[in-house]
Amino acid sequence: MSDATNDEIRPSDDDLAAVARLRDAFTRLRSEMGKVIVGQHAVLEELLIAIFARGHCLLIGVPGLAKTLMIHTLADALNLSYNRIQFTPDLMPSDITGTEVIQEDKATGVRQFKFLRGPIFANIVLADEINRTPPKTQAALLEAMQERQVTVGGERHRLPDPFFVLATQNPIEQEGTYPLPEAQLDRFMLNILVDYPTEDEELDIVRLTTSGFKPSVSKILSGADILGLQDLVRKVPIADHVARYAIRLSRNTRRHKEVPEFIRDYVSWGAGPRASQYLVLAAKARAVLYGRYHVSIEDIKSVAGPVLRHRIITNFNAEAEGLRSDDIIARLVEAIPVDEHEAEQSGKLPKIFRSANAS
């Protein structure tokens, strides 16, 4: 990218118009969601980043934080079909994907198999408490996430497009659960933490939910709009020094002789190459949400937490000192140098990437 000319990366008028439309849609979505969901602005932003980057999300939060309501409301605002699957220990793969049944034609008496679609055939699928079902059923869902299709009776059935799986986990109740293996966790683009509301927000929640008022949410986008915006996100250019910063973030989570000492002290396994890809894609989506047709270092830093937190496995030393993966990420962001100024001074940074204050 550093050798590209400005003409090669200059956005078209249509692209700039699409960026402006998405920025406007983002503002309106926050407004519409605010009619039903109090606070949780960062969670909503990260959900939209994943949707426009064509990724899946894992939401971690204690019960009662409106995770299910938030996802259902978002599906309504985006005018997408929605299904909720409550994961339980007795849930079978066919309960998710669907099954074949024998039906008889009453006119001819001929019997034939017919595929009955399961709840996974929706634009947005909420996998509620995904760690409460056995690995066999988890694998059926994760295969659909990756391939965007299901195979039943030797026949492939395409899932609707766009297609997103938003799974939830309860972090405080682990008895009788089946934790997702790291290889399956890696399939989720973002790991989103849903935290407690502030006191003022909780007061608003109580007022809203204990009255007879039932707010309605307007439809802001359609499935076709989302598909077009997903293509736009992929087209957003990224400067080499920004891409290298994202790569350094993920590479420095892996134990080798050149990483910071605290990584060797507290990390057992780091993030793979998929983390670098998702850092860039999520940063592109965030840039477009904020009305920019280029990616900044700040975009990478903002998405580092949700992209990396489930890809870093801390060791006993970290547990003994009370350090979580988020603490490791925060220290890593501070430790990795940013060389944007050097890139600007060398003349290798195209003008479109330069900040407004750059000379």
Order of alpha helices (4+ residues) and beta strands (2+ residues): alpha-alpha-alpha-beta-alpha-beta-alpha-beta-beta-beta-alpha-beta-beta-beta-alpha-beta-alpha-alpha-alpha-alpha-beta-alpha-alpha-beta-alpha-alpha-alpha
